Amino acid sequence: MESFLFYLFLVGIIIASYQDFKKREVDNWINYFLFISGAIFIIFKSVINYDFSLFLSGVACFVACFVAGNLFYYGRVFAGGDAKLLIAMFSIFVSVGIISSLVNVGLFIVFLLVAGSIYGLCYSLFFYFRDFFKINKQIKKEFRNKYLKYGLISGIFLLILTFANFAFLFLGIFIILVCILFAFSKSIEKISMIKEINSRDLREGDWLAESIRVKGKKFDYRWEGLSKIDLKLLRKLKRKIKIKDGIAFVPSFFIAFIFYLYKEQIINWILGII
């Protein structure tokens, strides 16, 4: 990775992480600045070195990041700002040759998913211990759901069948863990991630935690969040509104960026263990 790009994206991701922590959104200008700066750098370097293959590698990285960002967005893994940031980072993955450049993209995405899982778990545990009694009470309520009950019963039944066939052990444990994690995540969402704010403080992209009717139009939760048109109507209500306060995910990019910086050492370490 070029030192210029390293420091450029390091500062950009730190600013984006701060914004995500502060207001749960990242300004578009950061993503646009990183994208344009990286693109100009790749084009400039290609022209100076008379290396058209570098430009093609940049195009390949952009396409890969664009596809991955949209897949994660429409698959409801990323919010819009996260997808834009991944696309804006395409230039740091450019290497000698298209194949090696695409491998870099793949490695970063793996690091990002690992970092996001660890970060999300730590964030969830923070909420759990902060609202310990309320969340435990809510978990008990979640297990009143008949589907979770059936899931637990099925998992326990499979564990009993382990005495007849050991193959049922992992399936039974998996089903029980899924039920527990579902109840845990839903409880955190309902207790720790819902807050009331004044309607005038609503922002574009906010997720509603309740259904609201304004002049015959119904507003519900949707993945894309509130639009500018929605805000014009909702801000006129002049009352408290419940919204879902999502986890700031951009810090996972910072963690993955550090992993990516030391990717060779990490790969060698993993290969050494294997």
C-alpha positions in Angstrom: 0.0 0.0 0.0 1.4 3.4 -0.9 2.2 5.6 2.1 0.1 8.4 0.7 -3.0 6.3 0.4 -2.3 4.7 3.8 -2.3 8.1 5.7 -5.1 9.4 3.5 -7.5 6.5 4.3 -6.3 6.2 7.9 -7.3 9.8 8.6 -10.5 9.4 6.6 -11.6 6.3 8.4 -10.8 7.8 11.8 -13.0 10.9 11.0 -15.7 8.6 9.6 -15.6 6.5 12.8 -15.9 9.6 15.0 -18.9 10.8 13.0 -20.5 7.4 13.2 -20.1 7.3 17.0 -21.3 10.9 17.3 -24.4 10.9 15.1 -24.7 7.4 13.6 -24.0 8.6 10.1 -21.0 9.5 7.9 -21.0 12.6 5.8 -21.0 11.9 2.1 -18.1 14.4 1.6 -15.7 12.0 3.3 -16.6 9.1 1.1 -16.5 11.3 -2.0 -13.2 12.8 -1.0 -11.6 9.4 -0.4 -13.0 8.0 -3.6 -11.9 10.9 -5.8 -8.5 11.2 -4.2 -7.8 7.5 -4.6 -9.0 7.4 -8.2 -6.8 10.5 -9.1 -3.8 8.8 -7.5 -4.3 5.6 -9.5 -4.8 7.4 -12.7 -1.8 9.7 -12.1 0.4 6.8 -11.2 -0.7 4.9 -14.3 0.1 7.8 -16.6 3.5 8.6 -15.0 4.7 5.0 -15.1 3.0 4.2 -18.5 1.4 1.3 -16.8 -2.1 0.8 -18.2 -2.4 -2.5 -16.2 -2.5 -0.5 -13.0 -5.5 1.4 -14.3 -7.2 -1.9 -15.2 -6.5 -3.2 -11.7 -8.1 -0.1 -10.3 -11.2 -0.6 -12.4 -11.4 -4.2 -11.3 -11.1 -3.2 -7.6 -13.8 -0.6 -8.1 -16.2 -3.1 -9.7 -15.5 -5.6 -6.9 -16.1 -3.1 -4.1 -19.2 -1.7 -5.8 -20.7 -5.2 -6.2 -19.8 -6.2 -2.6 -21.0 -2.9 -1.2 -24.4 -3.3 -2.9 -24.7 -7.0 -2.0 -24.1 -6.1 1.7 -26.4 -3.2 1.6 -29.4 -5.0 -0.1 -28.6 -8.0 2.1 -29.1 -5.7 5.1 -25.6 -6.3 6.4 -24.4 -2.7 5.8 -26.1 0.6 6.0 -25.8 3.0 3.1 -22.8 4.9 4.6 -20.9 1.6 5.2 -21.5 0.5 1.6 -20.3 3.9 0.3 -17.2 3.7 2.4 -16.2 0.3 1.1 -16.6 1.5 -2.5 -14.6 4.6 -1.7 -11.7 2.5 -0.4 -11.2 0.6 -3.7 -7.9 2.3 -4.5 -6.0 0.9 -1.5 -6.5 -2.7 -2.9 -4.8 -2.0 -6.2 -1.8 -4.1 -6.7 0.3 -5.6 -9.5 -2.2 -7.5 -11.6 -5.9 -7.8 -11.5 -6.0 -11.2 -9.7 -3.8 -10.0 -6.8 -5.9 -6.8 -6.6 -9.1 -8.8 -6.3 -7.5 -11.1 -3.7 -6.8 -7.9 -1.7 -10.4 -6.9 -1.9 -11.4 -10.4 -0.7 -9.0 -10.3 2.2 -10.2 -7.0 3.3 -13.8 -8.1 3.2 -12.9 -11.2 5.3 -11.1 -9.0 7.8 -14.1 -6.6 7.8 -16.6 -9.4 8.6 -14.3 -10.8 11.3 -13.8 -7.3 12.8 -17.5 -6.5 12.6 -18.4 -9.8 14.4 -15.9 -9.2 17.2 -16.8 -5.5 17.5 -20.6 -6.2 17.4 -20.2 -8.8 20.1 -18.3 -6.4 22.3 -20.8 -3.7 21.7 -23.7 -6.1 22.6 -22.0 -7.2 25.8 -21.5 -3.5 26.8 -25.3 -3.0 26.4 -26.0 -6.3 28.2 -24.0 -5.4 31.3 -25.2 -1.8 31.2 -28.9 -2.8 31.2 -28.3 -6.2 32.9 -31.6 -6.6 34.8 -33.8 -5.1 32.1 -32.4 -7.2 29.3 -32.6 -10.4 31.4 -36.2 -9.7 32.0 -36.8 -9.1 28.3 -35.0 -12.3 27.4 -37.5 -14.2 29.5 -40.3 -12.5 27.6 -38.8 -13.4 24.3 -38.7 -17.1 25.2 -42.5 -16.9 25.5 -42.5 -16.8 21.7 -43.9 -20.2 20.5 -41.3 -20.4 17.7 -38.4 -20.0 20.1 -40.0 -22.6 22.4 -40.3 -25.1 19.6 -36.7 -24.4 18.6 -35.4 -25.0 22.1 -37.5 -28.2 22.4 -36.2 -29.4 19.0 -32.6 -28.7 20.0 -33.0 -30.5 23.4 -34.7 -33.4 21.6 -31.8 -33.7 19.2 -29.3 -33.7 22.1 -31.2 -36.6 23.6 -31.0 -38.4 20.3 -27.2 -38.1 20.6 -27.2 -41.2 22.7 -28.5 -43.1 19.6 -26.4 -41.2 17.0 -23.6 -38.8 17.8 -24.3 -36.8 14.6 -27.3 -35.1 16.2 -25.0 -33.4 18.8 -23.8 -30.5 16.7 -27.2 -29.9 15.1 -28.9 -29.7 18.5 -26.3 -27.3 19.9 -26.6 -25.2 16.8 -30.4 -24.8 17.1 -30.2 -24.0 20.8 -27.5 -21.4 20.2 -29.5 -19.8 17.4 -32.5 -19.5 19.7 -30.5 -18.0 22.5 -28.7 -15.5 20.3 -32.0 -14.5 18.7 -33.6 -13.8 22.1 -30.4 -12.0 23.2 -30.2 -9.7 20.2 -33.9 -8.9 20.2 -33.8 -8.0 23.9 -30.8 -5.7 23.4 -32.6 -4.1 20.4 -35.8 -3.5 22.4 -34.1 -2.3 25.7 -30.8 -0.7 24.7 -31.2 0.5 21.2 -34.5 2.3 21.2 -34.6 5.9 22.3 -37.1 8.8 22.2 -36.1 12.1 20.5 -38.0 15.2 19.5 -39.4 15.1 16.0 -37.5 18.2 15.1 -34.2 16.3 15.8 -35.0 13.5 13.3 -32.3 13.0 10.7 -32.3 11.4 7.3 -31.7 7.7 7.5 -33.2 7.3 11.1 -35.1 4.1 11.7 -38.5 4.4 13.3 -39.3 2.1 16.2 -43.1 2.7 16.0 -45.7 3.3 13.4 -46.8 6.9 12.9 -49.6 8.4 10.8 -49.3 12.0 9.5 -52.1 13.4 7.2 -53.2 9.9 6.3 -49.7 8.6 5.4 -48.3 5.8 7.5 -44.6 5.7 8.4 -43.0 2.4 9.6 -39.5 1.0 10.0 -37.7 0.4 6.8 -34.1 -0.5 6.1 -33.4 2.7 4.0 -34.5 4.9 7.0 -36.3 8.2 6.7 -36.0 10.2 3.6 -35.9 14.0 3.3 -39.5 14.0 2.2 -40.5 12.0 5.3 -38.7 14.5 7.5 -40.7 17.4 6.2 -43.9 15.8 7.5 -42.6 14.1 10.7 -40.8 17.2 12.0 -44.2 19.0 12.1 -45.5 16.7 14.8 -43.6 18.5 17.6 -43.6 15.5 19.9 -41.4 12.6 21.0 -40.8 9.8 18.5 -39.2 6.4 19.2 -36.3 5.5 16.9 -33.9 2.6 16.7 -30.3 3.7 17.5 -28.1 1.3 15.5 -24.6 0.2 16.3 -21.9 2.4 14.9 -20.3 0.0 12.4 -17.6 2.2 10.8 -15.1 1.5 13.6 -15.0 -2.1 12.2 -13.5 -0.6 9.0 -10.7 0.9 11.1 -10.0 -2.5 12.8 -10.1 -4.2 9.4 -7.8 -1.5 7.9 -5.2 -2.3 10.6 -5.6 -6.0 9.9 -5.2 -5.4 6.2 -2.0 -3.4 6.9 -0.5 -6.5 8.5 -2.2 -9.0 6.2 1.0 -10.9 5.4 1.9 -11.4 9.0 -1.6 -12.5 9.8 -1.7 -15.0 6.9 1.7 -16.4 7.9 0.5 -16.7 11.5 -2.7 -18.6 10.4 -0.7 -20.9 8.1 1.7 -21.6 11.0 -1.2 -22.7 13.2 -2.6 -24.9 10.5 
